[in-house]
Amino acid sequence: MNPITIGILGILVLFLLLAMRMQIGFAMALVGFLGFVVLSSFDSAIGVLGIQPFNTTASYTLSVIPLFLLMGQFANHSGMGTELYEMLYKWIGFLPGGLAMATVGACACFAAISGSSLATAALFGTIALPEMQKLRYSDKLATGCIAAGGTLGILIPPSSVLILYGVLTEQSIARLFIAGIVPGICLALLFMITIYTMTKARPELGAPGPKFTMKQKLLSLKATGSLLALFVLVIGGLYTGWFTATEAGGVGAFGAFAVTILRRRLTLGNLLSSLKDTARSTAFIFGILIGAMIFQYFVTLSQIPNTLVGYIINAGINRYLVISAIILTFMVLGCFMEGLSIMMLAVPIVFPIVVKLGFDPIWFGVIITLTMEMSLITPPVGVNVFVLSGVAKDVPMYTIFRGILPFWLAMIGCIALLTAFPNIVLFLPNSMM
């Protein structure tokens, strides 16, 4: 049996294990180990199994993950999210669908310090949903904008997804972070345009909120100063080269910790909760990453990536057809699998194809992150929808999924825009010092 056949069988076995509900990290590690035994030797496979977990967990680069997760935990407890929503509510809430647009804007801003889609969706489900229900917003629009806005947490830096992509593909994490800023803003604006268009055509979907005086608007900016300062410090430091991504994570975590103390929001319970949640999320991510690294050895040894590259180049298939097929495959997989699992499984296979076809690896990282955002709101998995349904207990889940459709289409539009004009992604990282 040739290596390619063994590789394909290994991938099929992996999908079978996932269908049996085995945790993705263990499934990839098991298939990778057994595949390595078949293609090489038992001793070599044991060597990989012994070395890779230590190399992953002892990596200085990967220490950025718990640091940014801790930053997000402290930011959540500091009350920044509530202040963001109140500020945007006062500035744009008077427009048709203004509360929904304020929610999306607040999600985008909070994503800049949180990096967690689930935390963003849960927080604004608690803050924004009751306000929209008071003004009799359509349940579809109210829940749809929160679920979609929450997805911005994995695109706008800091982003654990971009970190893992950078590790898997050996790309600069700092450049990936900077590359995510403009696409994240573009997507948030597309969401707002979608809301405005819908509510302008059908005013009953979202009534305008009350108007506020200019003095009230300006005073609301004061409360968000700490968030802006934290974002400028972390991202500005990365852009100018003052710190590495890991150092930026440390600065960000300390800054969020300091803000929480200054606001007198830090209690022993909050501190312990932040540390426990950070440790739990870090263990989950590292478990998947260790399994992915072992599986990557097997995939490389099976020669599947090189064979696919050779076939596509020799067949002369248009590169935009290939990238469209890859994106479509990620979208379909998002209907059945969680986004992080998709990336860990598929990127080692498709990345050599993308590079050989002349696409920029940084650009591709942003595109893949966007498709993963779509998986967070795509039925039947739609993790953000499940999180939001736990907050909005009086709204049926099918109503939330129906409300997501316009935002899902906006995401497709964003991917098409970034594919047609890749410099939207690349001009900022290319201008870094």
N, C-alpha and C positions, 0 to 999 in steps of 0.2 A: 504494500500500500504506500503510495507516494505521500510526501509531506503535506501537499495541498489538500488531499482527501482527508487526511488526519486532522488538519486544521479546520476544515468545514464540519467534520463530525464533532470536533471539540466545541465549536460555536453552537451547534444544535443541542449538544448535551448541556451547555451553559443555559440556553433558553429553557430547556426542560427543567433544570434545577430551579430556575427563577419562577417558572410556572408552579412548581411545588412549594413556593414561598421560602426557599433558602435565601438567607441574607446575601446580597450581591457581592460583598467583599469575600465571604467564605466561598461562594460559588466560583468566582473568578480564580481564587487561589487554588481551589481543588482541581478545576479543569486545567489551569496552567501547569500545576505540578504534575498531574497524570500525563498531560500532553508532552511535557518535557521529558518524562521518563520514557515514553514511547519513541520520541524523535531523537533523544540523545542517550542518556543513561540514568539509572537510579541515583548514582553518586552525584552526578551533575545537578539533578533535580533537588537533591537534599542540600547541596551547596547553595543553590538559589534560595531555597526555603529558609535556610539558616541565616543568610546574609541580608536578604532584602528587607525583612521587617525592621532590623536594626538600622539599616541605611536610611530608610524612610523616616522613622521616628526620631533619628538623631540628626536629621537634616537641618542646618541653620536656616535655609531658605523657607522651609515649611513651618518654622516657628512663628511665621507671620499669621498663620491661620488662627491659633488660639488668641493671639494678641488682638486681631481685628474682631473676633467673636466677642472677646471681653469688652472691647470698646462699644460694640453694639448693645451689649447687656447693660452697661452703665448708662448709655444714652437713653435706653428705654426707661430705666428707673428715674432718670433726671427730669422727666416731664417735657422734654424737648418736642416730642411729637404733638402733644396737645397744643403747645404754644405755636407751632408751625401751622396747624390747622386753623387756629383762631386768627392768626395774622392773615393768611390767605383768604379766609372767610370774609374778613373786613375789606380786603382789597378787591376781590372779584366775585364775592357772593351775590351781588346785586344783578349779575348777568343771568340770562336764561340758562338754567343748569349750573348756576354759579357754585352751589355747594358741592356738586359732583366734580366740577373743575378744580375747586379748592382742595378737594380730597386727593385728586390725582397729583396736583402740585405738591401737597404736603407729603404724599407717599414718595415722590421723587426726591424731595429734600431730605426726608428721614432716611431714605435708602443710602444717601451719601455718608451717613455715619453708622447705619445699622448693618447693611450688607445682608440682611435676612429678609427674604420674601414672606416667609410664614409669619415672622414677628410683625412685619409691616401690615400685612392683611389683618392679623388679629387685633393689632392696636387701633387701626382706623375703623375696623368693624365696630369696635367699642365706642370710639369717639364720634365718628362722622355719621354712622347709620341712624342713631336716634335723632340727630339734627335734621337729616333728610326726611325721615319719617314724619317729623313734626310739620314740615312744609308739604307733606303728602306727595313726595316724590314717588315715581313708579318703583316698585320693588326690583324690577329687572334692571333699571338704570342705577339705582342706589347700590345694590349688591354687585352688579357687574363692574362698576367703576372702581370699587374697593378691591375686588379680586384681581382685576387687571392692573390697577395701580400698585398692588403689592408685588407684582412680578418685577417691577423696576429695581427691587432690592438686590437682584443678582447681576444687574448690568452696570448700574452706576457704582463706581468704586467707593469704598473697598468691597471687593466681591470674591468670595471663597471659590466660586466657579472659575473665575479668570485665573486665580492662583493655581488651581489644580490643572487647568489647561496649560498654563505656563510650565508647570513641572513636567507634565506628560510630554510636551512638545519641545521642551528646553528653550522657551522664549522668555524675554524679559518681563517680569511681573510688573515692574514700574511702567513700561511702555503699554502693556495691556490695560492697566488701570487708567492711564491717560486716554487711551483709545476709546474707553467706554463712556467718557463724559459726554461728548457731543451726540452720539447715537442715543444715549439715555435721555438727553434733553429733547432730541427730535421725537422720540417715541412718546414722551410725556405730552409734548405739544400736539402730536397727532391724536392722542387720547382726548385732549381738551377740544380740539377741532371737531372730533366725532361727537362729543357731548353737546357742543354748541349747535352743530348742524341738526342733531336729533331734536333738541329742545326748541330750536327755532321753528322747525317744521311742525312739531307737535308739542305745544306749550304745556299740555297736561302732564307730560313726562317729568318735568322739573321746573317748578315755579321759581322766579327770582327771589333771593333773600332780601333782607332789609338793607338800606343804605347807611353808611357810616360817614362821619365827618372826616375831613382831612387830618384833623388833630388826632382823632382816634386811630386812624390808619398809621400815622407816623409813630404814635406811641406803641403800636403793636410790633413795629420793627425792632424796638429796643429789646424785647424779650427774646428775639431770635438771634441776637448778636453773638451769643456764645457758640451756637451751632455754626454760624458762618465763619467765625474765627477758627473753630476746630477744623472745618473742611478746608479752609485756605491754608492752615498750617500743615495738614497732612498731605493734601494733593499738591499744594504749592511747593512743599519741600521735595516731593517726588519729582515734580516737573523741572525744578531748577537743579536737581542733583544734590541737594543738601543732605538728604538721607536716602538710604536704600529702602526697599519695600518693608523689610523686617524692622528697621529703625522707625519707619513711619508708623508701623503697627504699634510699637512700644510708645511712641509719642502720642498717638491717638488714644490708646487705652488709658494712659496717664491723664491726658487732657479731659477725657470723658469722666474719669474718676474724680478729678479736681472739680469739674463743674457740678457733679452730683453732690459733692461735699459742700461747696459754696452755696448751693441752693437748699441745703439742709434736707436733702432727700435720701441720704445714705443711712440706712439702718442696718443693724446686724443681719436681719432677715434678708434685706436686699443684697447685701454683700455675699452672704452664703448662697443665695439663689443664683446670683450672677456667676460665681465661681463654679457651682454645681452644673448649671446649664452649659457653661463654656466647656467644662471637662467632658460632659456627655456628648456635645456636638463634635468636639475635637476627636474623641474616641471613634465616633461613627464615621467621620470623614477619613481619618487615618486608616481605619479598618478597610474601607473601600479602596483607598489609595494603595495599600499594601497588596491587596488582591489584584488590583489593576496592573501593578508593576510586574507581578509574577505572571499574570496572563499575557502581558506584553512580550515577555521573553518567548513564550510559546507561540504567539502570533508571528513574531519575527522569524522564529525557527521554521515555521510552517511555510514560509515564503508566499503567503497569501497577498500581502501588500505589494511586493515587487511584481508578482504575477499580474495583479490587477492593473498596476501602472503600465506594465508592458503591453497588456491587451488594449488598454484605452489609447495609448500613444500610437500603437500600430494600426488600430482601427480608424484613427483620424477623426474621432468623435469631437464635435465642438465642445470646448471647455465649459461654456456656459450651460450646455445641456447636462454635462457631468455634474457641475456644482448644483444645478437645479434638482437633479436626481438625488444627490446627497442630502440636500435640505429637505426634500420631500420625504426621504427615508427617515430622517430624524423626526419629522412631524408625525409620521405614521407610528413610529416607535413610541412617541410621546403619548399616544392614546392608551398604551398598555404599561408603560414603564415610567418610573420617576426620572427626571431630567439628569441628575447627577450620574445615575446608573447608565443611562444612554451614552453620556459623554465618555465615561471610563471604558465602556465596552467598544464603542465605535471609533473614537478618535485615533487609537493606535492603528486601525485598519485604513481609514480614509485620509489621514494626514499626509502620508507620502504621496498619494494621488494628487491632493490639492497643491502641494509644493511643486511637484513635477509639472503641473499644468500652468504654473506661473502665478498663482494667487498668493497674495501676501499672507504669511502665517498670523500676523497680528489682526488683520482684517477678518480672516477666517475665524479666529477666536471670538470676535465680537458677534459674527453671524451665528455661530453655533450657540453662543449664550442667548441670543434672541430666540432661536428655535427652542431652547430649553425653557425660556420664559413661557412660550406657547404651551409647552407640556404641563406647566403648572395650572393652566386653566382649561385644558382639553379633556373632555369626557372620554372614558369613564373614570380615569385616575384623578386628574385635576386637584392636586393637593391643596392649593389655595382655596378652592371651592369648599372642600371638606372642613378646612379651618374656619372659613367664614360661616358655614352652616352651623358650626358649633356656637358662634356668637349670635347669629340671626336665627334663633330657633323657630321664629314664627314665619320664616320664609322657606317654602319648599325648595329642595335642591334643584329641581328641574327649572324653577324660575331663575335661579342664579345662573345656571348654564345657558339659558336663553338670553339673559342679559349680557353675557360675555361675548356673544357672536360679533357685534360691531367692533369691539376692541380686538378680537382675534383677527378680523379682517384688516384693522389698522396695523397690526403687527406684520402681516404679510406685506402690506404697503411699505412699511419701514424697511423690511428685508430687501424688497425690490429696489427701493431708493438707494440703499447702501451698496447694493450690487451694481447698480448703474453708475453710481458716483462714489467709488471706494475712498476718495480723498476726504470725504466727510468723516471717515474713521481715522484716516492716516495722517492728516495734516498736523494735528497736535502732537502725537508721538514722534513724528519726523522732525518737529521743531525743537524737541527736548535737547538740553545741553548734554 
